[in-house]
């Protein structure tokens, strides 16, 4: 099967940016208390429902995977970039990291208790986002939990707005429209965080959606 151009371009870009990207997140999420709170709530829900394995999709250098592990979850990471995965494996040899794409995950149906997609849907062309939502649903067990984070925009008439991400073509998303796509895919929204950007996040509001598989 021929690989879509957007996956090839995104992989190449992140392979070249892997080292500076890892340095950027060397302190994990120390400066993002609200983001940590959403991850903690996600972890609480997963543990309460049996604590099944969790996949951090688009894990980059593994800083969020490590945080999920520290919250008591059986967490592993998946990323499109082999260079990112190499850095993650070196920095966190006690955790599992694999190269893969969330458009077609090498994971069994219903095998996960949780999925985190933190800023990893942003390089997905809008017409492909429903397929990614369906893939999230496929790999989660019934009642499993999903946490998605992304840069947001405020026009619900438009699903996505492209922006200059510096690394690769990226999109800001309408929280309502993304929540709608996930509902159509079989998820139920549990909570939503819509927060103001920090200085490092330019002027873009940030959104986190916490959902469960119906």
HELIX and SHEET records of a PDB file:
HELIX    1   1 UNK A    5  UNK A   24  1                                  20    
HELIX    2   2 UNK A   33  UNK A   48  1                                  16    
HELIX    3   3 UNK A   63  UNK A   70  1                                   8    
HELIX    4   4 UNK A   82  UNK A   91  1                                  10    
HELIX    5   5 UNK A  126  UNK A  128  5                                   3    
HELIX    6   6 UNK A  129  UNK A  139  1                                  11    
HELIX    7   7 UNK A  175  UNK A  185  1                                  11    
HELIX    8   8 UNK A  199  UNK A  201  5                                   3    
SHEET    1   A 7 UNK A  96  UNK A  99  0                                        
SHEET    2   A 7 UNK A  75  UNK A  79  1                                        
SHEET    3   A 7 UNK A  54  UNK A  57  1                                        
SHEET    4   A 7 UNK A 112  UNK A 118  1                                        
SHEET    5   A 7 UNK A 140  UNK A 153  1                                        
SHEET    6   A 7 UNK A 170  UNK A 174  1                                        
SHEET    7   A 7 UNK A 160  UNK A 163 -1                                        
SHEET    1   B 7 UNK A  96  UNK A  99  0                                        
SHEET    2   B 7 UNK A  75  UNK A  79  1                                        
SHEET    3   B 7 UNK A  54  UNK A  57  1                                        
SHEET    4   B 7 UNK A 112  UNK A 118  1                                        
SHEET    5   B 7 UNK A 140  UNK A 153  1                                        
SHEET    6   B 7 UNK A 206  UNK A 213 -1                                        
SHEET    7   B 7 UNK A 187  UNK A 195 -1                                        
END                                                                             
